[in-house]
């Protein structure tokens, strides 16, 4: 999880260490004028949430990769197209195996 402040019209990239997983997601909260593009470790675009699109007006926005992902350093490119600073709060997670179930019991 991370919080970032983007200046007006600023673009930045955040490195995300990824592990082998059956799928992965980025969840973030940002003003509607902020776009997010997710790149895998080869530099290929694997997801996008464009500022100004209808889904950008949601409180929480998600980019999900619904296929197996390989470990490496992924990047999230954030672009603030607003005329004011924008705060972005984000979290990334990977599901290592959807077939694993772990149960813990207390006393």
C-alpha positions in Angstrom: 0.0 0.0 0.0 1.2 3.5 -0.8 0.0 7.1 -0.8 1.3 9.5 -3.5 0.6 13.2 -4.2 0.8 14.1 -7.9 1.3 17.7 -8.8 -0.9 19.2 -11.5 -0.2 17.6 -14.9 2.4 15.3 -13.3 3.2 11.8 -14.5 5.0 9.2 -12.4 5.8 5.5 -12.4 5.7 3.3 -9.3 7.6 0.0 -9.2 5.6 -3.0 -7.9 7.4 -6.2 -6.9 5.2 -9.0 -8.2 5.3 -12.7 -7.2 4.1 -15.7 -9.3 0.3 -15.8 -8.9 -2.9 -16.9 -10.5 -4.0 -13.3 -10.8 -3.2 -9.8 -9.5 -5.0 -6.5 -8.8 -4.3 -2.9 -8.1 -6.9 -1.0 -6.1 -6.7 2.7 -5.8 -8.6 5.9 -4.9 -7.9 8.9 -7.0 -9.7 12.0 -8.5 -11.4 11.3 -11.8 -8.7 13.2 -13.8 -6.0 10.6 -12.8 -5.2 7.8 -15.3 -3.5 4.6 -14.3 -1.7 2.1 -16.6 -0.3 -1.2 -15.4 2.8 -2.7 -17.1 4.2 -6.2 -16.5 7.9 -6.9 -16.1 8.3 -7.1 -19.9 6.8 -3.6 -20.4 3.5 -4.9 -21.9 0.4 -3.1 -20.8 -1.8 -5.5 -18.8 -4.5 -3.1 -17.6 -5.6 0.5 -17.7 -8.1 2.8 -15.9 -8.4 6.0 -17.9 -9.1 9.4 -16.2 -12.4 10.9 -17.4 -13.9 7.6 -18.3 -17.2 6.6 -16.4 -15.3 4.1 -14.2 -12.9 6.9 -13.1 -15.7 8.4 -11.1 -15.9 5.4 -8.7 -14.6 5.8 -5.2 -12.4 2.8 -5.5 -10.9 1.9 -8.9 -9.4 -1.5 -9.8 -7.1 -2.9 -12.5 -7.3 -6.7 -12.4 -5.2 -9.2 -14.4 -7.3 -12.3 -14.6 -4.5 -14.7 -15.7 -1.4 -16.2 -14.3 1.3 -13.5 -13.6 5.0 -14.0 -13.3 7.3 -12.6 -10.7 9.3 -9.5 -11.5 9.1 -5.8 -11.2 5.8 -4.4 -12.6 5.2 -0.7 -13.0 2.1 1.5 -12.5 2.1 4.7 -14.5 -0.1 7.5 -12.9 -1.0 10.6 -14.9 -2.6 13.6 -13.3 -4.4 15.6 -15.9 -6.0 17.9 -13.3 -5.0 21.5 -12.9 -4.6 20.8 -9.1 -2.6 18.3 -7.0 -4.1 14.9 -6.7 -3.7 12.4 -3.8 -3.6 8.7 -4.8 -3.9 5.9 -2.4 -3.2 2.4 -3.8 -2.7 -1.2 -2.8 -1.4 -4.1 -4.9 -2.0 -7.8 -4.3 -1.5 -11.1 -6.0 -3.4 -14.4 -5.4 -0.7 -17.1 -5.3 -3.1 -20.0 -5.7 -6.9 -19.8 -5.8 -7.2 -23.4 -4.7 -5.5 -23.0 -1.4 -7.7 -22.6 1.7 -6.1 -21.9 5.1 -8.1 -22.0 8.3 -6.8 -20.9 11.7 -8.6 -21.7 15.0 -8.1 -20.1 18.3 -8.5 -21.6 21.7 
